[in-house]
Amino acid sequence: MKLDDLLKQTNEWLKETGPECEIVMSSRVRYARNLKGIPFSHWAGTKQRKKVLSIIEPVLLRNSCLKNSLFLKMDEVNAVDKQFLVERHLISRELASGNSSKAVNISEKEIFSLMINEEDHLRSQVMQSGFNLNEAFRLIEKLDLELEKSFDFAYDRRWGYLTACPTNVGTGMRASVMLHLPALVMTKRVRRILESITKLNLAVRGLYGEGSEAAGNFFQISNQVTLGRSERELIDGITRIIKQIINYEQKARDFLFEDSKKQLEDKIFRAYGILTNARIISSKETIDLLSLARLGINLNILPGINIKTVNELFILIQPAHIQKIEGRVLDIEERDFKRAQLVRKKLKA
């Protein structure tokens, strides 16, 4: 598999096939692991980081869970391609920002992504469509058990897995869910709900994780602490809370549909009108309008539009994707023009 092949396929988590997919876009489980006896990536020297890469790379390339995978060394990837991988949620911005012995291994369907020499020596993630934390956990646990046979991970009987960030010590696991909550935003209830869950040791981030804004009414919710709880307890804990948020969003959608249907329809059709007629449009405006279109499809206000197409557009309209589609580097004005062209073509197909 080559990097350009990714552009030709739909990410597994965008296929709208998982449970509660109208509200939950995707589920992700990530493990942080470090090799015993080698300093964490931020403190390791060049030789030590190279050693980590030389130890991990051959094991990943022969792993049964990662057949036909794509292995990329960051010093061999250009800036646009790095941003392209960030936009597809396959690498972090931190991995994209440096070159020294950093790499990523991506499975054929983009379900697995394993980063080498990011904050930790190895960060493995599994992504699934919809509210499917249990399946993501099953897959990453299977992978981790296989990796344990080849690596001597840094582990303490009292503290658990040792990680670069103290908040990851213990299981080293972060379970996160990407929620689409437009109705809670419209009814001005989302802030109170999200503030209350942060008191339950959960973190709330935007579409692209730590440091990003909640563009398009998307909110990424994950556990904040891993120490003192088992993986199963963490999964069950976040699952209970996400179920409550799904219920709140559904009730807010029902309320808007019953109490303010004309105003809601007007917002959604205006958004669709701009998306299908604009000649120049920014990525931020597109995401916000696609959010309304997605809500309209789920409420049957915009029948006949493929939800999978809208989901794909959230990724395809990003700056690096536009440039990859065009096959050249574009300035902002050119990207805004090509983005509008792409959206019109996809939605009118």
C-alpha positions as CSV (number, residue, x, y, z in Angstrom):
1,M,0.0,0.0,0.0
2,K,1.2,3.5,-0.9
3,L,0.4,6.8,0.8
4,D,-1.6,8.1,-2.2
5,D,-3.8,4.9,-1.9
6,L,-5.4,6.4,1.3
7,L,-7.0,9.1,-0.8
8,K,-8.9,6.5,-2.8
9,Q,-10.6,4.9,0.1
10,T,-13.0,5.8,2.9
11,N,-11.7,5.7,6.4
12,E,-13.4,2.8,8.3
13,W,-14.7,5.2,11.0
14,L,-16.5,7.4,8.4
15,K,-18.6,4.7,6.9
16,E,-21.6,5.3,9.2
17,T,-22.0,1.6,10.0
18,G,-21.5,1.5,13.7
19,P,-24.1,1.7,16.6
20,E,-25.6,5.2,17.3
21,C,-23.8,6.6,14.3
22,E,-26.2,9.4,13.8
23,I,-24.8,11.1,16.9
24,V,-21.5,9.2,17.5
25,M,-19.1,9.7,14.5
26,S,-16.4,7.4,15.7
27,S,-14.8,5.5,18.7
28,R,-11.1,5.2,19.3
29,V,-8.9,3.4,21.8
30,R,-5.3,4.2,22.2
31,Y,-2.5,2.5,24.1
32,A,0.8,4.2,25.1
33,R,3.8,1.9,25.6
34,N,7.6,2.4,26.1
35,L,10.5,0.0,25.8
36,K,12.1,-0.9,29.1
37,G,15.6,0.6,29.7
38,I,15.4,3.4,27.1
39,P,14.5,7.0,28.0
40,F,11.1,8.3,26.9
41,S,11.2,9.9,23.4
42,H,11.5,13.6,24.7
43,W,14.5,12.7,26.8
44,A,16.1,10.2,24.4
45,G,19.1,11.1,22.3
46,T,19.3,10.6,18.6
47,K,21.0,7.2,18.9
48,Q,18.4,6.0,21.4
49,R,15.5,7.1,19.2
50,K,17.0,5.3,16.3
51,K,17.4,2.2,18.5
52,V,13.7,2.4,19.4
53,L,12.8,2.6,15.7
54,S,15.1,-0.3,14.7
55,I,13.5,-2.5,17.4
56,I,9.9,-1.7,16.7
57,E,9.8,-1.4,12.9
58,P,10.5,-5.1,12.0
59,V,8.0,-6.4,14.6
60,L,5.2,-4.2,13.2
61,L,6.0,-5.2,9.6
62,R,5.5,-8.9,10.3
63,N,2.5,-8.5,12.7
64,S,-0.5,-10.5,11.6
65,C,-2.9,-7.6,12.5
66,L,-1.1,-5.3,10.2
67,K,-0.9,-7.2,6.9
68,N,-0.5,-5.0,3.8
69,S,0.1,-2.0,6.0
70,L,1.8,1.3,5.1
71,F,5.0,2.1,7.0
72,L,6.2,5.7,6.8
73,K,9.3,7.4,8.3
74,M,8.5,11.0,9.0
75,D,11.8,12.3,7.6
76,E,10.8,10.8,4.2
77,V,7.3,12.5,4.2
78,N,6.8,16.0,2.9
79,A,4.8,18.7,4.8
80,V,1.6,18.3,2.8
81,D,1.5,14.5,3.3
82,K,2.2,14.9,7.0
83,Q,-0.8,17.3,7.3
84,F,-2.8,14.9,5.2
85,L,-2.2,12.1,7.8
86,V,-3.1,14.4,10.6
87,E,-6.4,15.3,8.8
88,R,-7.2,11.6,8.5
89,H,-6.6,11.2,12.3
90,L,-3.8,8.7,11.6
91,I,-1.0,10.7,13.2
92,S,-0.8,13.4,15.8
93,R,0.4,17.0,15.2
94,E,3.3,16.2,17.5
95,L,4.5,13.3,15.3
96,A,4.1,15.5,12.2
97,S,6.2,18.3,13.7
98,G,9.5,16.4,13.9
99,N,11.6,14.0,11.8
100,S,14.2,12.4,14.0
101,S,13.5,8.6,13.9
102,K,9.7,9.1,14.0
103,A,7.5,6.8,12.0
104,V,3.9,5.5,11.6
105,N,2.5,2.2,10.6
106,I,-1.1,2.3,9.1
107,S,-3.2,-0.8,8.5
108,E,-4.9,-1.4,5.1
109,K,-8.3,-0.1,6.1
110,E,-6.9,2.6,8.5
111,I,-8.4,0.8,11.5
112,F,-4.9,0.5,13.1
113,S,-2.4,3.3,13.4
114,L,0.9,2.9,15.3
115,M,3.1,5.9,15.9
116,I,6.8,5.4,16.9
117,N,8.8,8.0,18.9
118,E,5.9,10.4,19.5
119,E,5.5,11.3,23.2
120,D,6.0,7.6,23.9
121,H,8.0,5.0,22.1
122,L,4.9,3.4,20.7
123,R,1.3,4.7,20.5
124,S,-1.2,2.3,19.1
125,Q,-4.7,3.3,18.2
126,V,-7.8,1.6,16.8
127,M,-10.7,3.5,15.3
128,Q,-14.2,2.2,14.6
129,S,-17.4,3.7,13.2
130,G,-20.1,4.8,15.6
131,F,-20.4,4.1,19.3
132,N,-18.2,1.0,19.2
133,L,-15.7,1.2,22.0
134,N,-16.0,-2.4,22.9
135,E,-14.9,-3.5,19.4
136,A,-12.1,-1.0,19.3
137,F,-10.9,-2.3,22.7
138,R,-11.1,-5.9,21.6
139,L,-9.0,-5.2,18.5
140,I,-6.3,-3.2,20.3
141,E,-6.1,-5.6,23.2
142,K,-5.5,-8.4,20.6
143,L,-2.7,-6.4,19.0
144,D,-1.2,-5.4,22.3
145,L,-1.0,-9.0,23.5
146,E,0.8,-9.9,20.3
147,L,3.3,-7.0,20.7
148,E,3.9,-8.0,24.3
149,K,5.5,-11.2,23.0
150,S,8.1,-9.2,21.1
151,F,8.7,-6.2,23.4
152,D,9.8,-5.8,27.0
153,F,7.6,-2.8,27.9
154,A,8.3,-0.5,30.8
155,Y,6.0,-1.8,33.5
156,D,5.8,-1.5,37.3
157,R,3.8,-3.8,39.4
158,R,2.5,-1.0,41.5
159,W,2.0,1.8,38.9
160,G,1.3,-0.2,35.8
161,Y,2.7,0.8,32.4
162,L,5.1,3.7,32.6
163,T,4.5,6.6,30.2
164,A,6.0,10.0,29.4
165,C,2.9,11.9,30.7
166,P,1.9,11.0,34.3
167,T,-1.8,11.0,33.3
168,N,-1.2,8.0,31.1
169,V,0.5,5.9,33.8
170,G,-1.4,2.8,34.7
171,T,-3.2,1.2,31.8
172,G,-1.7,3.6,29.3
173,M,-5.1,3.6,27.7
174,R,-7.2,6.5,26.3
175,A,-10.7,5.7,25.1
176,S,-12.4,8.5,23.2
177,V,-15.6,9.1,21.3
178,M,-16.3,11.7,18.6
179,L,-19.8,13.1,19.2
180,H,-21.9,15.3,16.8
181,L,-24.0,17.5,19.1
182,P,-25.6,20.3,17.0
183,A,-28.9,20.2,18.8
184,L,-27.3,20.7,22.2
185,V,-25.3,23.6,20.8
186,M,-28.4,25.2,19.3
187,T,-30.4,24.8,22.5
188,K,-27.4,26.3,24.4
189,R,-27.2,23.3,26.7
190,V,-23.9,21.8,25.6
191,R,-21.6,24.0,27.8
192,R,-23.3,23.0,31.0
193,I,-23.3,19.3,30.1
194,L,-19.6,19.3,29.0
195,E,-18.6,21.3,32.1
196,S,-20.3,18.7,34.3
197,I,-18.5,15.7,32.7
198,T,-15.1,17.3,33.1
199,K,-15.7,16.9,36.8
200,L,-15.9,13.1,36.2
201,N,-12.3,12.9,35.0
202,L,-13.2,13.1,31.4
203,A,-11.5,15.4,28.9
204,V,-13.4,17.4,26.2
205,R,-11.5,18.3,23.0
206,G,-12.3,19.4,19.4
207,L,-12.3,17.6,16.1
208,Y,-8.6,17.2,16.0
209,G,-7.9,16.4,19.6
210,E,-5.8,18.3,22.2
211,G,-5.7,22.1,21.5
212,S,-8.3,22.1,18.7
213,E,-11.7,23.8,18.6
214,A,-15.0,22.1,18.5
215,A,-15.6,22.8,14.8
216,G,-18.8,21.6,13.2
217,N,-20.4,20.9,16.6
218,F,-18.0,17.9,17.0
219,F,-16.7,17.1,20.5
220,Q,-14.1,14.4,21.4
221,I,-14.6,13.0,24.9
222,S,-12.0,10.7,26.5
223,N,-10.9,9.4,29.9
224,Q,-8.4,11.7,31.6
225,V,-6.9,9.3,34.2
226,T,-5.8,5.7,33.7
227,L,-4.2,4.9,37.0
228,G,-6.0,2.7,39.5
229,R,-8.6,1.4,37.1
230,S,-8.6,-1.5,34.7
231,E,-9.1,-1.1,31.0
232,R,-12.6,-2.7,31.3
233,E,-13.6,-0.3,34.1
234,L,-12.4,2.7,32.0
235,I,-14.4,1.5,28.9
236,D,-17.5,0.9,31.0
237,G,-17.2,4.3,32.8
238,I,-17.0,6.4,29.6
239,T,-19.7,4.2,27.9
240,R,-22.2,5.1,30.7
241,I,-21.6,8.8,30.3
242,I,-21.6,8.8,26.5
243,K,-25.0,7.0,26.6
244,Q,-26.4,9.9,28.7
245,I,-25.0,12.5,26.3
246,I,-26.5,10.6,23.3
247,N,-29.9,10.7,25.1
248,Y,-29.6,14.5,25.8
249,E,-28.7,15.2,22.1
250,Q,-31.6,13.0,20.9
251,K,-34.1,14.8,23.2
252,A,-32.7,18.2,22.0
253,R,-33.2,17.1,18.4
254,D,-36.8,16.0,19.1
255,F,-37.4,19.4,20.8
256,L,-36.1,21.4,17.9
257,F,-38.0,19.4,15.4
258,E,-41.3,19.7,17.3
259,D,-41.0,23.3,18.7
260,S,-38.9,25.1,16.0
261,K,-39.3,23.0,12.9
262,K,-39.6,25.9,10.4
263,Q,-36.5,27.7,11.8
264,L,-34.6,24.4,11.9
265,E,-35.5,23.6,8.3
266,D,-34.5,27.1,7.2
267,K,-31.1,26.8,8.8
268,I,-30.5,23.4,7.2
269,F,-31.7,24.4,3.7
270,R,-29.7,27.6,3.8
271,A,-26.6,25.6,4.7
272,Y,-27.3,23.2,1.9
273,G,-27.9,26.0,-0.5
274,I,-24.5,27.6,0.2
275,L,-22.7,24.2,0.0
276,T,-24.2,23.5,-3.4
277,N,-23.8,26.9,-4.9
278,A,-20.7,28.6,-3.3
279,R,-17.8,29.4,-5.5
280,I,-15.3,30.2,-2.8
281,I,-15.5,28.7,0.8
282,S,-13.2,28.2,3.7
283,S,-12.7,24.9,5.5
284,K,-14.2,26.3,8.7
285,E,-17.3,27.5,7.1
286,T,-17.7,24.3,5.1
287,I,-17.4,22.2,8.3
288,D,-20.1,24.3,10.1
289,L,-22.4,24.0,7.1
290,L,-21.8,20.3,6.7
291,S,-22.7,19.9,10.3
292,L,-26.1,21.3,9.6
293,A,-26.5,19.2,6.5
294,R,-25.6,16.1,8.5
295,L,-28.2,16.9,11.0
296,G,-30.7,17.5,8.2
297,I,-30.1,14.1,6.8
298,N,-30.5,12.4,10.1
299,L,-33.8,14.2,10.7
300,N,-35.0,13.4,7.2
301,I,-35.1,17.1,6.3
302,L,-32.6,16.5,3.5
303,P,-33.7,13.1,2.0
304,G,-31.8,11.6,-0.9
305,I,-28.4,12.8,0.2
306,N,-25.9,10.1,1.1
307,I,-24.7,10.5,4.7
308,K,-21.5,8.7,3.8
309,T,-20.7,11.5,1.3
310,V,-21.2,14.2,3.9
311,N,-19.0,12.3,6.4
312,E,-16.2,12.0,3.8
313,L,-16.4,15.7,3.0
314,F,-15.5,16.6,6.5
315,I,-12.1,15.1,5.7
316,L,-11.8,15.8,1.9
317,I,-12.3,19.5,2.3
318,Q,-9.3,19.9,4.6
319,P,-6.3,21.9,3.2
320,A,-3.9,19.0,2.6
321,H,-6.6,16.8,1.1
322,I,-7.6,19.5,-1.4
323,Q,-3.9,19.8,-2.4
324,K,-3.5,16.0,-2.6
325,I,-6.6,15.8,-4.9
326,E,-5.3,18.5,-7.1
327,G,-1.8,17.1,-7.1
328,R,0.0,20.4,-6.3
329,V,0.6,22.9,-3.6
330,L,-2.2,25.6,-3.5
331,D,-2.4,29.0,-1.8
332,I,-5.4,29.8,0.5
333,E,-7.5,31.4,-2.3
334,E,-6.9,28.5,-4.7
335,R,-7.9,26.0,-1.9
336,D,-11.1,27.9,-1.1
337,F,-12.0,27.8,-4.8
338,K,-11.2,24.1,-5.3
339,R,-13.0,23.2,-2.0
340,A,-16.2,24.9,-3.2
341,Q,-15.9,23.0,-6.5
342,L,-15.4,19.7,-4.8
343,V,-18.3,20.1,-2.4
344,R,-20.7,21.1,-5.3
345,K,-19.6,18.0,-7.3
346,K,-20.0,15.6,-4.4
347,L,-23.3,16.8,-3.1
348,K,-24.9,17.1,-6.6
349,A,-23.6,13.6,-7.8
